[in-house]
Amino acid sequence: MATTPNQKPVPSEDYANMRFNAGKLDEFVTSTESTYTDRLGQEHMTAEGIRASADDLRSDLASSDAGKGASLVNTSYGQSVEQILTQTKRANGLFQESFANAVTYNIPSDYANMQLAIDDLHSQTISQGKKIIINLESGYQEKYGLKVQNGDFSKFYIKSATGNTPVPVADDFIGVVGPDGGTTITSGSVIMAYHAKGPVLGCIFDGRQIARTLYFALGGSHGWSDRLQSSTEEAPNATKIAGGLNFRHATFQAQEGSIIVCENAIATGCLLNSIYCERNSIIHAEFCDVQNATGAGVIAMRGGVVNADTVNANGCGIGFWAARGGVISASDSTANNCKGNGYRCDTAGRINAHHTSATGCLSTYTGASPYAGITYVAYRSGEIAATGSSNASSAAVNGLLAINGGKISAQSITASTCTSTGIQAQSGGSISADSAIVNGSVARAVYALNGGEISINNSTITNSGGSSVTAESGSHVSCVNSTITTSTSGSCVYANSGGKVDCYGSTVNGQASGQFGLRANTGGIITANTATYSTANITINTRSSDGIIVA
């Protein structure tokens, strides 16, 4: 730089330093280099360097490689999400195989209900170290619920004499009165742990749409449910021996820094959310069945973290929903035929949806507004990683939508036969979906507008009702080395109102009658070097009022 700065202490109002720093500001904003050096010789990142580094918090987060993925997300506990989820999986001493020498008490023969039994027997688990099984006899219906607080109750195991036949709540079910009183969401539970280690749940309850919540852990509590062994701990067991059906608010809920392990549990038919985690809590719900929740099958809010890998969330209002900094790992999961969204992120929520399926998404769940009918939706800085041949086909509206700063990574995804658009990014949203298959969309196959960004290189984009690939209003689509064919009523590639499409090296043909393979309009830009195409609406390599096509 022409201006030479001096070494005066920071902050300096010296004129030479001010002129030097003005140049450095331009270097920070404009330079394509990743770093710049300040007047004191210290190196800092430019805007380009920050962008490149961020592209790397996102690719690493989506990776399943060792040292990446969930291991990069830290928590207020001083450990990564991966460390905590590993520690909470089937901790030793908290499942029925460790209760071989336990004493059994029957309900209602020995005690009228669970609360009376545990209140009376708790001292034995402390002073004598006993493990106690609370056996719910045939015909028993739960009325009052069980609340444990300010202690360790993990030496109690709750089971049913009827095996996997659900234990119903009574017609006049009252349930637990929570710490906030009888009219709040903390009341009406079957089991509540408050500032406590809760009992192990080893049976299934039927909430009958009367009880609010099955197992509620709050105030830094721990809760557990049992499961049968599989050939490996990394595989589900088809038979589920713990959990709940038909609860009004949630089946398993953790808040205020609590932890619940409900691996391989059943949590179906909930009138709101099956697995509900918020306020810096953790739920390990791998291999769970959370089908047909009216609200969300799995929801993480306000810094909550849920491991929901290999979870079945078919038929829910929203399959998986992360919001307000919530994080969900949902690899190998399914959210087919959901009534609003399959996978939904907003307000800095994150979902790992590697190798997932969310076909047949409907638009009938009003709780998913304003984005109902969209299979994978990320907005307000929410991020979804749906890599690994995921499926977003047959959506009532869109297969993928990133909007208002939302980001979706979906390499090798299939988004076919969507009623509106297969893949859409707008208003600062971005989607990376290279090697995708997008066909049969009624409106458009790929659509970027209002500053949206889409990368869909090396993809197959066919059979769209409107233009197959569209970028407009300052947006950008990169569909390099792709096959782009057969638009029913529009052009194959369309750049409009300052939008840009890069389709060099692609095969572009099969546009509708009277339309074009390449069409630029109102300042649109198309780069099609070495592309194969049939027709263009303007002379190639000539600037016009419609825009420019470079080929």
Order of alpha helices (4+ residues) and beta strands (2+ residues): alpha-beta-beta-alpha-alpha-alpha-beta-alpha-beta-beta-beta-beta-beta-beta-beta-beta-beta-beta-beta-beta-beta-beta-beta-beta-beta-beta-beta-beta-beta-beta-beta-beta-beta-beta-beta-beta-beta-beta-beta-beta-beta-beta-beta-beta-beta-beta-beta-beta
